[in-house]
Amino acid sequence: LVLGAEVAQLCLKAANLSLTKSALWPAHKMLLSGAKHLNVEDKWTTHYDLSLELYSSLAELSIHLNKSDEALEAVKEIQQHAKSLEDKFRSQCVMLMHLTSGRDRNYQLGSQTAIDILRDYGVKFPNKLFPGQMLIENTKFKRKLPGAKLTSMLDLPDMTDKRSLQIMKLLTEFCALNIFLTHQDKNLAWYAMVRALSLSVDKGICEHTGLAVMGWAISLKDSGHYKEADEYAELALRIMERFPYAVGSLH
């Protein structure tokens, strides 16, 4: 058991090193090997952190390499044994990617799944906005901003809270999914953007803050407010420059 865990740990390190060099297939091979060596009945009890990282990495890489069956097997393993909602997060993102990619992609189901996960996190998310709610949410958000100026977000600290970072990603994922819906509810996508920006004001900014601001810029452009859209897009770029370029970054 100890030897198997040590080999699995080495495989995980080798896979991570390969990923930094964009060697995806060798990394995938190492992760599969790690899972094979860790294939013991009580691994989630004796080696929880290693199991979580190994299977989460395997799920993410498998879905990127179009190996859906392997990705879903890893997701199933995590969903059965993860101790918390936060620990399930990476596998949930893989499931969202599975639902919205490939020949059988289903953006409507992916959108609803994102909403369901957000509600699990305690985020209040309506099925439909009542008249005037967009104005209310916008007013509440701007009241939080120093000087009621969106550019004041540049003075906010970086977001470090893990749960908030996960919620931010889910909110921006939902916005992206709504772009592809045939009967999309643009108001709900807009609501998600405002919620993401409001959370940033409370908890700090991250890469997904930049995506939310860019989403707002696109919404302004679509409604014919080109000057404001250009200003918001510039702000989104400035926010993104706060964060280092790295493998997997959103730049």
N, C-alpha and C positions, 0 to 999 in steps of 0.2 A: 504493500500500500504506500509506504513512504517513498520507495523507489519510483513507483508510478507517478506520484505527485511531483517528485523532483523532475522527472522527465517531462511531464506536462508543463511545469513552470518554465523549463528551458525551451520547450517548443513555443510557448507563448512569447517569450523574450525574442526568440529568433523570428517569429512572425511579425512582431512589432518593428524589429529592425528592418525586415524586408519591406514593410509598409512605408517606412520613411524613405525608402529608395524606389517606391512605386512598383515594387516587384510583387504584384498581387497574387499570381498563381503560386509562387513558392511560399508566400505567407499563408495562403489557403491550405496548402499541403501540410505545413507545420501545425496549423490549428487542428486539422483533422487528426493528425498524429497525436497531438496533445490530448484531444478528446478520447481517442482510443486508449491511451495509456492511463487516463483518469477514469476509465469505465469500470468503476467499482460501486457497489450498492449504496454505501454510505458517504459518497464523496461530497454531497451537499451538506452533510453534518460535520465531517472532519476537515473539509477543504472548501468552505463556502465561498470565500472571496475569490479563490482561484477558479472554481467552477463557474461563478457568475461572470468573471472577466473573460474566461476562455470561450464559453458558449455565446456570450453577447458579441464578442469579436467575430466568432465563426458565423453567427447569424447575419451580421452586418456585411461581412465580406462575401458570403455566399449569395446574398440577394443582389449585390453589385455585379457579381459574376454570372448572374442569371441561373443560379443553381437554387431554384425555389424550394425543391424538396428538402435539400440539406438545410436551407434557411429556416423552413417551417419546423423541421425536427428540432433544431436548436431553440427556436422560439417556444415550442411546446415544453421542452425541458426546463427552460427558465420560468415559464408561467406556472409550472407545477411546483417549483421549489423556491422561488424568490420570496424573501421575507417581507418586502415592503413594495409599495407602489413605485417608489423611486428606483428600486432595483429592477423592476420590470420595464422601466422606461425605454431602454435601448431596444429591447425586443418588441415593444409596442410600435416603435418607429419603423422597425423592419416589417411588421405586419401591415402598417399603413402603406409602405412602399410596395409591398406585395399586392395589395388590393388595387393600387393605382398605376401599376406598370404591367408590361407584357400584353399579350393578345386578349387576355380576359380582364383587363383593367376596368375598374368600376369606380369612377370618381364620386358618384353619389354615395355609395357605401363607404368609401374612404372618408368623405366629408362627415358623414354621420358618426363613423367610428372615432374621428378626431374629437367631435363634440362630446361623445360618451366618455372618452378618456379625460377630457377637460373637466367634466362634471365629477368624475372620480376624484379629481384634484381639488374639488370644492369651488371650481370656477362657475359662476352663474352664467348660463348661456341659453338664451331664449330660442325657441323654435322659430319664432317670428317676432319682429319688432313692432311694438304698438305705435300709433301715430305720435310723433313728437319725441320718441325715445332717443333718436339720433341726436337731436338738438340738446336734449338733457345730458346725454353722455359726453357730448362735445364740450358743453359748458362746465361740467364737473371736472373734466380733464384739464381744461385751460385754467381753471381756478387753482389747480395744483402747481402750475408752472410759475416760477418767479417772473414777474412782469408780464405774465400771460403771453410770453413769447416762446415759440417752439425752439428757437436757437439756444435758449437757456439750458437745454438738455445736454449741451456740450460741457457744461460745468458740473454735471452730476458724476458721482464716483462710478467705478465699474461694478457691475452686478456680480456677487460672489455666492449668493444663496443658491444651493443646488436645486431645490424645489422650484424656485422662481425661474431659474434658467430653463428647466424642463417645461414649465408652463409657457414661457416665451416661445420656445421652439414649436410647441403644439399650436399656439395661436397663429404663428406665421405660416405653419404648414397648412392650417385650415384656410387661411387667405389664399395661399397658392393653389390649393385644390379647387376652390370656388371659381377660379379663372377658367377651368376646363369644363364646368358643369353646363349642360345644355340649358337647364332652367335654373341658372344660378341666382342666388339671392345676394345681390351686391351689397345690400344693406347689412346683412349678417357678416360679410367679409369686412366691411368697413367697421362694424362694431368690434370685431376681433382685433383690428388694427388699433383702435382707440384703447381697448383693454390692455393690449400689449404695451402701448406707450404710457398708459396710466401706471402699469406695474413697474415700468422703468423709472418713472418719477419717484415711486416709493422705494424701490430696491436697487436702483442703479441701472446703467446701460450695458448692453452687450451687443454682439454682432446682430442678433435678431432684432434689436431696436432699430438698427440701420435698415433692415428689411421692412420693418413696419412703416418707417418713414417713407421708404421708397414706394411701398404700396399706396400710401396716401398720395404721393406725388402722381402715381399712375391714375388714381381715382380723380384727382384734380384735372389732369390732362384730358381724361375721357369726358369730363364735364365742361371742357372748353376754357379752363382757367390755366392757361399756359405759363404765364409769368410766375404764379404761385407754385405751379408744378416744378418749374425749373429751380426755384429757390429750395423747395423741399428735397428735390433730387440732390442738389449740391450739399445740403445738410446731411443727407443719408451717407454720401461719400465721406464727408468729414467725420461722421461717427465711426464708419468702418475703418478709417485710418487710425483710430485709437487702438486697434487690435492688430497683433502681428500676423503677417502672412504665414500660413503653415499648411501642411497636408490636411485637407478636409475643412479648411476655413471657408467662409462665405463670400470672400472678396470677389 
